[in-house]
Structure formats: structure tokens, C-alpha cells
Amino acid sequence: MILDTLDRLENYSYLSPLMDKVVEFFSKTDLSSLEPGRIDLQGDDLFVNVNRQGAQTRDEVPIEAHREYIDIQVPISCDEEMGFLSAKFMPTPSKPYSAERDVAFYPGLCDTYLNVRKGMFVVFFPGEGHAPAITNDGILKLIVKIRKPC
């Protein structure tokens, strides 16, 4: 997991050969004008999901983890609380892995919760548990999906 501010995103170009396109997207896009949906940057290898999520509590958000994609999660409309659970401590899934959606869901709560402010981002790597979009009033956010390098 990485937590940092968007103005430092280019420092993480080593994460993937596709990071230059991610940095370019953030430098040229008015994030507040985006509507929910998918934005393709390089087909299924690199895309952005713009999500609107209603209010949720820690108890309502299941832990999720992916196998094929790195997530870069960015709150747009407000600060967001996100849970984190190291891959080493992941419990048995409550919903088995879906290859089509690249996600498995897990019971319980995360060990760590972070306040992610507008203007920040979090990177979750494959296998790392996370519980996103915990807010009192709902949120508009971006999730950049980068297929993990082979």
C-alpha cells in the first residue's frame, strides 16, 4: 500500500510501464467534472472507474482484494476513510474470487483505517485487503485499474 498526494504521483512511475499514462491523465483532466462510468486509457490493461457511492460505515463495507489489477484510489468530492489489511492477514473469503470482476470479498474489519483527503491517492497492490468508500454522506471517487506487470 502507498498513501501520498497527487502532486507526487509521478514519483511512482516504477510501479508499472503504464504509470506515465496515469500521470498524464491526472495532469490533463478536470477531476471534478467527471461523471460515473469507465474511461479507457489502454483497454483492459489500464482504465479508470468513476464511482459514486452512498454513505457507508466500516461495518457495511466488506474487505476486498484483487489478483490481476493494482488499484489507485482517489477521492474527488470529499475526504474518504479506507481500510487496509495486509495480504499476510487476509481471512478466508466470504465470497469466492470472481475472475470476471477480479475481486474476492472477505469478512471482518481491517486492521488499519486511513483518512484519505481530497488531493491524495492510495495504491493497493494485488492481494492486499482494502475497504474503500467509508463516508458519512457518500462520495465521488476514481479507481485507476492497472493490470499488474507479468
N, C-alpha and C positions, 0 to 999 in steps of 0.2 A: 504494500500500500504506500502511496505517496500522497501527501497533502501539501499544496502550495498555492500561490496566486497565479492568475492567468498571465500576468506580465512576465512571468518566469517560465512559461510553458516551453519555450524554445530550448531551455537547458536540458530537456528530457528527450532530445532527438535520438539518443542512443536506444530508446525503448523499441523502436521499430523503424524500418526504412520508410514507413508511411507517415511518420510524425511531421515531416515538412509540410505535407498537405493539411494536417490538422492545425498546425501553427498558422498557415496561410488562411484557412477557413476562419479562425478566430480573429485574425487581423483585419479581414475584409468584410466581416458580417456584423450587422446590427442585431445583436442577440435579442434585444427586447422586441424586435419586430417579427420574430419567427412565430409561426403557427404550428400547432401539434401535427406531427407526421414524420415521415422519413426523408432524409436528404442524402442522396447517394454522392459520395466523393470518389469512390473507386469500387463500384459494385458491392458485392458481398464481402470484400476484403476491408472496406473502410466506409462506414456510413454513420449518420447522426440521427438518433431518435429524439424528436422534440416531444416531451411528455407533459401533460397537465395531470396532476394528481391531487385528489381531495385531501382534507385533513386526515392524519393518521397518527396513532400513538405507537410507542415501542412495542406494546403487546399485540398490535394489529398487523405489524409488518413482519412477515417471515424472513428468515435469513435465506439468501440466495447465493449461488455460486455458478460460475461458468467454466467451461473447459476449453472452448475454441477462441474466445474473444477476451481481449483486455477492455475494460470499461474505463472511460474517463467521464466522470460525472460532474456536472457544472450547474449549480443553482442559478436561475435567472431572475425570478420575481421576488425572492426573499431568501433569508438565511434558511439553512436546512440542517437537521440533525441526521447523521448517518451512523449506523452501527458497523463495527468491524470485528471479525473473528478470524484468527489465523487458520490457515489450511490445516495445520497440525492438530487443531482442537475441534474440527468440524464433527458434529454428531452424525448419526445415520440419517439419511434423507427421510423426510416425511412424505415427499412426492418425488418419485424417481426422476432421474435425468431425462430430459427431452432433447434429443439431438436436433430436432426441427427448431426449437426455440433456444437451444444452447443454455439450458438452465435446469438446476435442481433446487428444490426448496427443503429447508431444514427447520426443525422445531427449536423452540427456546429463544433466548435473548443473546445478543452479542456480549462479549467481554468488555468492549470499549465503545463509547459513543462520542462522536465529534460534532462540534458546531462548525459547519462549513458555511462561511459567509459568501454573499454575492461577491463575485470577483475572484473567487477561489475555485479550485478543482481538486478532485480526488481520483487517483488511479487505483483500480482494483485489478489485480492480476488473476489469471485463471486459477481456480481452486480456493481463492480467498473468499470467505463469507462476508456478506455485507447486507445491511438492512437500510435501504435508502428511503428518501422522501418522508421523513418524520417531521411533520409541521402541524401547527395549530390551525392554520387557515387554508392549507393547500399550497401548491407550488407549480410553477412552470420551470422546467429544467431541461438540460441537454444531456444525452448519454452518447458519447462517441464510442463506437464499436470498432476495434481494430483486431483483425484476425491475427492471432499470435504467430510469430515467425516460426518457420519449420525447424 
